[in-house]
């Protein structure tokens, strides 16, 4: 019975740690970009933004294989620097080891002076 008693405090620590990570990972963020941001792919801290004819898409830059952050575009493909997974510009995997799509983020746009503010949850 002593073994179970020692596990209870550890379970509490683990539970609190998981809640803390979930709260941290589901936080609202804001990204401010210029209204004249050119079309193409743009990398920001943990985010991939694609812009084509005023249509924006926002993705988490976290590779779905092991969580490395994608920060490179090569031949119109998003490339993970760790294990070489490649995604198309819609976030779908085209070369493994990743098999799942990048997480597309919902966002809201707000005009802010000569800039645009993008609010999203990651």
C-alpha positions, 0 to 999 in steps of 0.5 A, spaced: 500 500 500 505 504 501 507 504 493 500 507 491 501 512 497 507 515 493 504 515 486 498 520 488 503 526 489 506 524 482 500 523 479 498 530 481 504 533 479 503 530 472 496 532 472 498 539 473 504 539 468 499 537 463 494 542 464 499 547 464 502 545 457 495 545 454 494 552 457 500 554 454 499 551 447 492 553 446 494 561 447 491 566 443 497 570 439 497 576 434 501 577 428 502 584 425 503 584 417 504 589 412 498 590 408 502 590 402 505 583 404 507 580 397 504 573 395 508 567 397 510 563 403 512 567 409 515 564 416 514 567 423 515 564 430 512 557 429 507 559 424 507 559 416 503 564 412 501 563 405 498 569 401 496 568 394 491 574 391 489 577 398 487 570 400 491 568 407 492 561 410 495 560 416 498 553 419 502 551 425 509 550 423 510 544 427 512 538 423 507 532 424 512 527 424 516 529 431 514 536 432 520 540 429 519 547 426 518 548 418 522 554 416 524 553 409 521 553 402 524 549 397 521 548 390 514 550 392 514 545 398 515 546 405 521 542 408 522 540 415 529 541 417 529 535 421 527 529 417 526 531 410 518 531 411 515 535 405 508 539 405 505 542 399 502 549 400 496 547 403 499 543 408 498 536 406 504 531 406 507 529 400 514 526 402 514 522 409 516 520 414 510 525 416 503 522 414 498 528 417 497 534 414 499 541 418 494 544 422 491 549 419 489 555 424 483 559 424 484 566 424 481 573 424 484 579 421 483 587 424 486 593 420 491 596 424 494 603 422 498 601 415 498 594 417 494 588 418 493 584 425 492 577 425 489 573 431 489 566 432 490 560 437 495 556 437 
